[in-house]
């Protein structure tokens, strides 16, 4: 009975949202009356509340193991801890789409109520948000119904959640990612309302700046958590695989980063307004494209949720519809948006513009890498894989040029050019220190990779630029944006860490019997297989090895595991990781060979933890920017 109530509440919410949409469309071109907006706002809040209650009931049903519901029976199990029973809701398509809608609703209701009743864009924004929520809610109810029962008899036991998803980081990763994805519905809807309203003297940037920055933070955390989970859970030893679904998460992140910078430029000097409006629309459009890629079944990925053409057609049609609405209004208003102000060469705006163009180039390159194999397969049936070599070759020069422009922009001023001589003097110390840094790394490692050293040099340019800016500001007691400095140092550290990881890390495959040991190299003088134990956990069997690694005369004990889960019979490997300041000793147990020996994959990964730390710095820097008036 509870599931029917939850289903009824979602259907009722869709009906109320439809009424709001019709009501506001009917009265939109008439003179606004405060009572009309108040009524629409109250109805909108009630419709959102119905969605929240419906989802809350669904969480309760998952927690009490109601296996009469098809989705819960297929993706949960009575032996799971309560935490994973709840997180199993977003482990597959129907439940994850339900969560997507809940987060979409949270962002929407918070922003609609944040806008004052007399705000000129409140009605238009609420109208667009209503349309988007309604579209996704109908998608859930029509093509992806999570409330469907198993009739006439309920399942006695659930099929269990995929074992690799039984992990705290992955349980948090999708919610963070979704909060970032759908958070940009605010800028999308508000910009559409602004363009439709037509009063371009209104300073719209201040209303969505903080909302966009918060969405960017969630998106960054979501991508970082996914990368961290892949590193320690999947046993591949990598953190980014240029998987199509990873790529469609990176595209809105790049667009959002460009949007944030353009938003500051637009609010500071009223230039780049059209470009900023376009980027604001583009971010959510790319999020919708990501939803289509993941949920249409057109790709085969560890991240993909569904394989249903009906869902793909609906998502593609709805996403195209709302995107065309916004772009059509932008195109119609374009003549009125033309500004008499020109970007001054050598100004901060000029450097921001160039970096935005580079980020757009990166987005197009990723888009091409995702869609080209799909187009080719649809035309001739041939499957083509585009992987790291393509992306590394494209991104390496883009990152270098971006870093150079970023270095030049630090001392540049808004709407004022900088003389070439002054610019050269400003960047000379940074260039010198970065070149010395690259030489020192080559001198000590004796390893050379052009692409890697481009990344190292790019990262050092950014880090040195902002470090020198910090020291100069502290010495002269001049003002500097602490949040911006921290975020950009984080970006430089990301480039540096990824590149250092690529040249220093290595892997060894080892086969041993229990009690045997092996010499690996001068640094890894001993790898000893001490013991093997078999134990039983609540929902799986465990085979755990005890390994001693002597690394640079330091004794490291590692316990990699293989697990076999009862419900699905699936076998997984649990990696053992020992972390030090610069490197990880990363060990995965493989299969037992016919002769009784066991295989192991030993990896020494450098600077991996610094990649997570760089993301933390970027998030902390943006958070400081949001709350700088309160804490600085």
Secondary structure, DSSP 8 states (H G I E B T S, - for coil): -HHHHHHHHHHHHHHHHHHHHHHHHHHTTS---HHHHHHHHHHHHHHHHHHHHHHHHHHHHHHTT-TTBHHHHHH--TTS-HHHHHHGGGSSHHHHHHHHHHHHHHHHHHHHHHS-TT-TTHHHHHHHHHHHHHHHHHHHHHH--TT-B--SS--SS-----GGG-SHHHHHHHHHHHHHHHHTHHHHHHHHHHHHH--TTS--HHHHHHHHHHHHHHHHHHHHHHHHHHHHHSSS--S----HHHHHHHHHHHHHHHHHHHHHHHHHHS-SHHHHHHHHHHHHHHHHHHHHHHHSS-S--TT-----HHHHHHHHHHHHHHHHHHHHHHHHHHHHH--S----TTSHHHHHHHHHHHHHHHHHHHHHHHHHHHHHHHHH-------HHHHHHHHHHHHHHHHHHHHHHTT-BTTB---HHHHHHHHHHHHHHHHHHHHHHHHHH----HHHHHHHHHHHHHHHHHHHHHHHHHHHT----HHHHHHHHHHHHHHHHHHHHHHH-EEEEEEE-TT-EE---SSEEEEEEEEEEEEE-SSEEEEEEEEEEEETTEEEEE--EEEEETTT--EEEE-EEEE-SSEEEEEEEEEE-TTS-EEEEEEEEESHHHHHHHHHHHHHHHHHHHTHHHH-
